[in-house]
Amino acid sequence: MSASGTDSHGGGRTPGLDAPRLDPSQHAVLDLAPGDSAVVLGAPGSGKTTTLVEFVAHRVLHDGLDPSAVLALAPSRTAATALRDSLGARLGITTAGPLARTANSLAFDIVTHARRAAGLVPPRLISGGEQDGDIAALLAGHLDDGAGPSWPETLGPDVRGLRVFRTELRELMMRVTERGVPLDRLRALGREHGHPEWQAVADFVQEYRDVLAFARDDQFDSTELVVLATGLLDRGEPGELAGGLQIVLVDDVQEVSRSQLSLLAALARRGVSIIGFGDPDVATSAFRGAEPRAVGEFGTLLGVEVQTLMLSTVHRHGAALREFTGRVVERIGTSGVVGHRAAGVGAAGETVGGSEPDLGAPVVTLRAASQGRERAAIARLLREHHIHRGVPWSRLAVIVRSGALVPGVARSLSLANVPTRTTAAGAALRDDAAARALLAVIDVGIDRARLTPESAVELLTGPFGRLDRLALRRLRLALRAEELAGGGNRPSDELLVEALAEPGRLVTIERHVAQHAAALATHLGAVRAAHAEGATIEELLWLVWDGSGLADEWLAESQGSGIAATEANRALDGILALFTAAKRFVERGESRGAELFLDGVLDAEVPEDSLAPRSVAESVLVTTPSGAVGLEFDVVVVAGLQDGVWPNLKPRGSLLAADEFARISDGADAGITSGSAQANRTDVLHDELRMFALAVSRARHQVVLSATSNDDESESVLLRLGPEADESLSAARPPLTLRGLVGQLRRVLTGTHAGHEARAAAASGLAQLAAEHIPGADPDDWHGLAEPSTTKPLFADDDHVRISPSTLEAFEESPLDWFIDRVSGSQSSNAMGLGTIVHSAMEHTPDSSYESVWKLIDERWGELLFEAPWLAERERRAAQKIARGVAEYLRHFERDGKSLANAEERFELEVPPAKLVGSIDRVERDAAGGVTIVDLKTGASKVTGEQLAGHAQLQAYQLAYAEGQLDGVLAEFGEHHAAGAKLVYPRRETKRPPQEYDEAVQAALTDEQLEEFRERVRAAARLMAAAEFAGSFEVDEYRFGGAAKKLHRTPAVSSD
C-alpha cells in the first residue's frame, strides 16, 4: 500500500471524489477483462494502491458492480483502515460493510457464519499475548511436575523459560498449522533431519491442543482461523460475505503468509477473481512467515492462470532517490521477477504534490561520535525542515531497525522539542509507564500483589501517588518522628506500608505532607472493597482513574507543546489502550475476573494487538520498517545504522529452526532438500536489505542515513550505499529551539570573544525574545547578575566562630564548599547512618563478642534506606565485616588491661576568635596512666603518613586533653598523661593477619605542636568570618555532595 503521510498515492491522485491521473501501465490494470486474475508488480511509489482504488472505483462506478461483490485485503489492520478510508472517499457512496479488511478478518467472518449455522458460539481470536501466556503456563507446569515432552539437553529449563524460546515455539506452531503438517509427520521430519526438538514440539503441540480444546474450544489463533476458513470454503460453506464475492484485491502481496495464500486459493477455486499488488523487494515480514516469492509465483500458488502486469513509472520521488533505492534493491536476490525494477520516474512536476520543494540533497549521510549526538543532530535536522522549509511534522519520519529502539529515539526527539508518535504495537501494556502505574494500584488493591516497602515506594512516586523523592523523604521523616514520639522504633519502610494499608493512618500527619499519600491509600481501600463486591476489572480501573483527577491534567498538558505534551499524549494513549483491553476482556465474559486480567497483562511479554485510538496530533512518526508499510513522507531518517544492528545477520529461529522446517516441508512436496547454512545466511541478508529498501523508499524528497561511529561502535555497511557524511550536519550544533537560541545569544553577550557588533546584535535579539516572554531571555532572570543580598561578614567581630575538627578540614580544603554546606545544609548518606549505628553498638555492647555487636547493628538496620536490594545486601556484608573488626578491637582492649574513661565525650574549648567544639568517640587509659583518644572510622578510605601527622580531628582531641577538658572523666582513674590519639578502622579491606581492624596512631603533641594547631584554628576562624569565599572552579561531581557544589559553579550559560 502507498500512503501520503497516512494515505499517499502514486500517479498524482488528489483526495476527494475526483479521479486521479493514471499512466498507461496503470490503465492496463483497469482494462482487465471481468473474471481475470492478475498480479500487478510495481517498484515503491509506482502507484499500486492508487491503481487498486481506481480499479474498484471503475468496476463499481463505471461497470455497475455491486460493492458487496468486491473486497480489498491489506496486510494489517492499520493498513486496512487506511485503505478503507481511501476507497470510501473515492467512491463517495454508502456500502453495506467495509470494502477493505485483513485476511484474518475475512476468515473470522467465514468461521463465525459456519459456527452459528451449526448452533455453536462464535469463535474468539486468541491474541499473541494470550497465546504466549498459555504456552508459558504449560511450560511452567511441566517444570513443576516433571512431565511434558523430552526436550534436548540444549533446550533445558532455563532456555524454555525465555521469551525468545516461546516466540520461536509459536512461530513453529504457526508454520505447522498453516501447512497442515500432521504431528506424526513433524516427528518423522525431526528424526530424518536431526532435529530432536521437532519431536518434542510435536508432543507439546498435541498437549497444547488438547488442553485448549477442553478449556476453551471456541478460541483460535489467527492461523487456525484462516486454515478453518479455507476448509469451509472448499466444503461450500463460505458464509454471506465470502459467498457474494466476485473480485478480491490484495495489497502488498509480499506480506501475505502461507495460510492466507491458501485462503486466496480457495476463493479462486470458487471462481473469485484474485488481483494482487506487490513488490517482493520490500517485504518486511519474511521472518514472521510472509512469502515474498508469492508475487512472482502468484498463479502457481493460487492454482489458476493469472496475468502479470508491470507498473512502469515511479511517481513518488525523483531520479536521485529512485537511483539510490535501485542500488539497494539490486543487492537483493530475485523472487522470480525483476521487470518491476526497471521502472523509470515521472516527468518533472509529475510527482505527488506537483513541484519539488528544496529540502536539500536527496540522500544525506550523518555520522556522529555518540548516540546522543546522533539523535541531537536528527532532531536539529527535523526542526530545520519544519521551521525553515515549512514541512509539516506529519510529513517527517524516523525509521529504526527494531521496535526496541523506538521508545528511546522517540523520547530523545521529544526532549529536543520534536513532537513524536509511535506505532501502536510497539510494546506490551505492562511496559507502558502510565498503564503499568494504574495496573500497579489495582494489583495491590485486590491483594494479588503484596504491599511491600518496594511496592509502596513505587506507588507513591508514580502518577497516582504524586510524590517526588523529596516529598517521599518528608513523609518518611514525619512518620518516623511520630513513631519515635510514641515510644516505637519501627523503620520508615514499615511505616509507609502501614500508612497505605490503613486509609485513616495519615490523619495525624500534616496535610501538606500526607494528602497525596492519603488519597492513594483511599484509592487502594476503595479498590479492595469494590473487588470484594465483585466489580469487574473495567470498573476497578475506572474507580482509580476517575478519582485520580489525572484525566483533566494530562488532557490539558497534551494540548500544549514540548516534551510535557508529548509525554501526556503518550500516557493517555497507554491508558486508553488499557481500558480497551479491559473492555474486551469483560465482554468475553471471563469468569475469574480481575486476577485473570492482571495475570494476562502483567505477566505477558508480547504486545497486545490493540484497536484503541491513538493520538493523531501533528507529529513525527518513529517506527520500524513494518510500521512504515503503505506510508510515505517528504523526509525519512533511517537511524541507528550500526554494525550488527542493521543488517542483523543472526540466524532466525536458531533454537527451533522454524524456517528450516518451512523449507523442508515445502521442499518435501517439490522433491528438494533444505539449503546450506551459507544459503540461509544469504536469505537473512536479503530480508534485511528488503526492510532497508522499504525504509528508504518511503521518502518523496530526502533520505537521511545516520549512524554512530566511535571506538566502541561501528557503522553499518549499509551506510556505504550513501554519499560521504555531511560534516556540517554531523558536527555538534546548538539545538534549533528557542531555548537553544537564548543560550547562543547569552553566550555571545556574556562571553569575552565576541566583538562589539556581535554583542549588540545578541542583546537586541534577547530583548525581542524577552518581550515575547521566552524563558531565560530577560536578564532579570539570569543567575549571577543580581547584587549580593549583603556584603557584611558572616560573623560579627565579637562573635565566636564555632569550629569542629571536620569543618576545619573542610574549610581548609575549599572555603567555598564549606560555605555552601553551611548555608544549604549538609547531606546525609547511608555511610553516615551506618557509622552512627556502629558507634552506638560499640558503646552499648554488653561484651566483646561478634554476636553481641552484630545484634545491636542488626536491630537498627531498618533505619537505613537503599535504592536497590543488591545495594542493601552489599552494605550488609560490609557491616558484618565492621562488626567483626569492632569485636576484635574490644577483645584486644580487654586483653591489654585498658580502661574506658568515657565514650561520646563532648568538649568546648575557647581559642579566640574561635570556639573549638567536638565529640570524642572513646577516651581510653592504659595501666601505666597513658591516655589515648580514639576515633572510630567505619569508611573505607584511610589516613596515612603526613596526613596523619596533621590530622585536625586527632589534633583537636589532643588539644582538648591538654587544656583539661577531659580531667573530669579521668579523675577517678588517678594520675594520667598524654599517650597520643589514633584512628581505628574496623573495616579491614585486605586479608593480612593478624587482626580484623587497622589503626593509625598520632603521637602525643608537643607544646609547640599544640600552639601551631591553635594558630591553625585562629586563622581558619578569621577567614570564616569574611564576606567572600574562594574555591576551585573544578569539582568532583561524583564525590558525595559534589553535584550540589557543581551547581553553584555552573555559569548561567554552560554550553550550546
HELIX and SHEET records of a PDB file:
HELIX    1   1 PRO A   24  LEU A   30  1                                   7    
HELIX    2   2 LYS A   48  ALA A   57  1                                  10    
HELIX    3   3 HIS A   58  HIS A   62  3                                   5    
HELIX    4   4 PRO A   67  ALA A   69  5                                   3    
HELIX    5   5 ARG A   77  LEU A   91  1                                  15    
HELIX    6   6 ALA A  103  ALA A  117  1                                  15    
HELIX    7   7 GLY A  128  ASP A  145  1                                  18    
HELIX    8   8 GLU A  153  LEU A  155  5                                   3    
HELIX    9   9 PRO A  157  ARG A  160  1                                   4    
HELIX   10  10 ARG A  163  ARG A  179  1                                  17    
HELIX   11  11 LEU A  183  GLU A  192  1                                  10    
HELIX   12  12 PRO A  196  ALA A  215  1                                  20    
HELIX   13  13 SER A  222  ASP A  234  1                                  13    
HELIX   14  14 GLY A  239  GLY A  243  1                                   5    
HELIX   15  15 VAL A  253  GLU A  255  5                                   3    
HELIX   16  16 ARG A  258  ARG A  269  1                                  12    
HELIX   17  17 PRO A  280  VAL A  282  5                                   3    
HELIX   18  18 ALA A  286  ARG A  288  5                                   3    
HELIX   19  19 PRO A  292  ALA A  294  5                                   3    
HELIX   20  20 PHE A  298  LEU A  302  1                                   5    
HELIX   21  21 ALA A  319  VAL A  329  1                                  11    
HELIX   22  22 GLY A  339  ALA A  342  5                                   4    
HELIX   23  23 GLN A  371  ARG A  389  1                                  19    
HELIX   24  24 TRP A  393  ARG A  395  5                                   3    
HELIX   25  25 GLY A  403  LEU A  405  5                                   3    
HELIX   26  26 VAL A  406  LEU A  415  1                                  10    
HELIX   27  27 LEU A  429  ASP A  431  5                                   3    
HELIX   28  28 ALA A  433  GLY A  445  1                                  13    
HELIX   29  29 PRO A  453  LEU A  460  1                                   8    
HELIX   30  30 ARG A  469  ALA A  485  1                                  17    
HELIX   31  31 SER A  492  ALA A  501  1                                  10    
HELIX   32  32 PRO A  503  THR A  508  5                                   6    
HELIX   33  33 ARG A  511  ALA A  532  1                                  22    
HELIX   34  34 ILE A  537  SER A  548  1                                  12    
HELIX   35  35 LEU A  550  SER A  558  1                                   9    
HELIX   36  36 ILE A  563  GLU A  587  1                                  25    
HELIX   37  37 ALA A  594  LEU A  602  1                                   9    
HELIX   38  38 SER A  626  ALA A  628  5                                   3    
HELIX   39  39 ALA A  658  ALA A  670  1                                  13    
HELIX   40  40 ALA A  677  VAL A  696  1                                  20    
HELIX   41  41 VAL A  717  LEU A  721  5                                   5    
HELIX   42  42 GLU A  727  SER A  730  1                                   4    
HELIX   43  43 LEU A  738  THR A  750  1                                  13    
HELIX   44  44 HIS A  756  ALA A  771  1                                  16    
HELIX   45  45 PRO A  779  ASP A  781  5                                   3    
HELIX   46  46 PRO A  805  GLU A  813  1                                   9    
HELIX   47  47 PRO A  815  SER A  824  1                                  10    
HELIX   48  48 ASN A  830  HIS A  844  1                                  15    
HELIX   49  49 TYR A  850  GLU A  859  1                                  10    
HELIX   50  50 TRP A  861  GLU A  863  5                                   3    
HELIX   51  51 PRO A  869  ARG A  895  1                                  27    
HELIX   52  52 GLY A  945  ALA A  949  1                                   5    
HELIX   53  53 ALA A  952  ALA A  962  1                                  11    
HELIX   54  54 ASP A  967  LEU A  970  1                                   4    
HELIX   55  55 ALA A  971  PHE A  973  5                                   3    
HELIX   56  56 ASP A 1007  MET A 1024  1                                  18    
HELIX   57  57 GLY A 1042  ARG A 1049  1                                   8    
SHEET    1   A 6 ALA A 100  THR A 102  0                                        
SHEET    2   A 6 VAL A  70  ALA A  74  1                                        
SHEET    3   A 6 ILE A 247  ASP A 251  1                                        
SHEET    4   A 6 SER A 273  GLY A 278  1                                        
SHEET    5   A 6 ALA A  38  LEU A  41  1                                        
SHEET    6   A 6 GLN A 307  MET A 310  1                                        
SHEET    1   B 2 ARG A 124  LEU A 125  0                                        
SHEET    2   B 2 GLN A 219  PHE A 220  1                                        
SHEET    1   C 2 THR A 313  VAL A 314  0                                        
SHEET    2   C 2 GLY A 344  VAL A 345  1                                        
SHEET    1   D 6 VAL A 363  ALA A 368  0                                        
SHEET    2   D 6 ALA A 699  THR A 708  1                                        
SHEET    3   D 6 PHE A 633  VAL A 638  1                                        
SHEET    4   D 6 LEU A 396  ILE A 399  1                                        
SHEET    5   D 6 VAL A 620  THR A 623  1                                        
SHEET    6   D 6 THR A 420  THR A 422  1                                        
SHEET    1   E 3 VAL A 801  ILE A 803  0                                        
SHEET    2   E 3 ALA A 914  ARG A 925  1                                        
SHEET    3   E 3 SER A 899  VAL A 911 -1                                        
SHEET    1   F 5 VAL A 801  ILE A 803  0                                        
SHEET    2   F 5 ALA A 914  ARG A 925  1                                        
SHEET    3   F 5 GLY A 930  LEU A 936 -1                                        
SHEET    4   F 5 HIS A 977  TYR A 985  1                                        
SHEET    5   F 5 ASP A 998  GLN A1002 -1                                        
END                                                                             
